[in-house]
Amino acid sequence: MSTWNALFYPLKPGSEDKVKELFRTSGRPEFDVRDENGRVIGRLLGTMAFVGKQMAVRVIEIEGPLPLVAAHMSRQPAVRAFEVELEDHLAAKRDMRTPQGAQAFFRDASLECVLSRRHDEPLADA
């Protein structure tokens, strides 16, 4: 079963257009999360990014524990390159160079999905 998570990025004023371009041109990470033996233990299923006035939100759909996915993402070259470029545009500093730093960022910037509705879901009994 998958879960949705979102990450909040506070942005410096006036950086929104640059951040939009960074998201649009960012590379793709390896979607499978593997343990030290190479066994798949999680998966990044999808990503969306939203940018507004002095804020960005990345929404991810994952399988597996969020801390393991966060650590995996911190080791991905495409993600590392994106994070380095994004750093100049953030209003709050964070460390994405290590798995521990990435886990702390995911923990602190994470938004919990509290509602997900679809048009094709049956109504619950009242």
N, C-alpha and C positions, 0 to 999 in steps of 0.2 A: 504494500500500500504506500502511496506517495503522500508527502506533506508539502505544503506551501510555506515558504518563509520569505520575509522581506527584510532588506537592509536599508537603513536610513543614512544618507550622506549629507551633512550640512555643508553648504557651499558658500564660498566667498561671494559677495555681491558682484554682479557683472560677469561671472564665470560660466553662466548657464549654457551659452552657445558652444563654448569650447568643450564643456562636459558632454553635451549632446553628441558632438562630433567624436569624442573619445569613445563613448559607448557604441556609436554606429560603426566605427572602424576597428573596434577591438577584435582580437583573435579569438579562436575557439579553444577551450580547454579540452583535455581528455575527459570524457563524460563518465567513464567507469572509475569508481573509487576502489582501490585494491589494498589488501593488507600486505604485510611484509613477505608473504608467500605467493603473492600474485593473484590471490583469490578475490573475486569481485564481492565487496561487502556493502556497496552503495552505488548510487548513480545520480548524476545530475540530469534531470529529464528536460528541463527547459528554463529559459531565462527571459525576463522582460525588464526593461528599464524605463523609468519615468523621470523627467526633469521638469522642475517648476522653479518658481522664484526662490533662490537661495537654498534649494533642496533637490536631491535626487533620491530615488527609491529604486532598488533592484529587487525584483520578485523572482524567486527561484522555486522550482518544483523539484523535489529530491526524493530518492529512496535511501533509507539508511539514516544513521544518527547524524544530526547537524554538526557536532564537533568533529567527527571524522571527515565529513564533506568539507568543512572549513579548512582543516589541516591539509587535505588533498589539494584544495584550490590554491593554497599558499605556495604549493610546489609547482604549479603549472606555469610554464614560461609565458604564455599569452596573458594570463591573469597578472603575473608579476609585472610585465611590461605596462599593462593598463594601470595597475595600482601606482607605479612610479610616476606615470604622467598625470594621473588624477591628483596626486598628493599636493601639487602646487595650487589646486583649486578648492581644497577642503578648508572649511572654517575650523575644524577640529582635527588635530594630528592623531595618528594611530600607527601601529607597527604591523605591516603585512609581510615583512621579510622572513618571519619564522612561523612555524606551525602554531606555537603558543601565542604569538601576537595576533595571528589570523583568528584563532579561536576566541581570544579576548575581544577582538573587533566584532566578530559575529555575535558573541554573547551580548555586548554592550549596544550594538546598533540594530539588533534583530527586532523585528516586529512580528508578533504572533498573529497567525490567521485565526480570526474568531468567527468568521462567516464566509461560507462559500455556497452560493446557490446557482443552480443551472435551470434553464428553461425545461429540460427534459426529465427532471427529477419528480417523482410522485409527491404529492402533498402528504404531510404527516397527519395522522388521525388527530382530531381536535379533542 
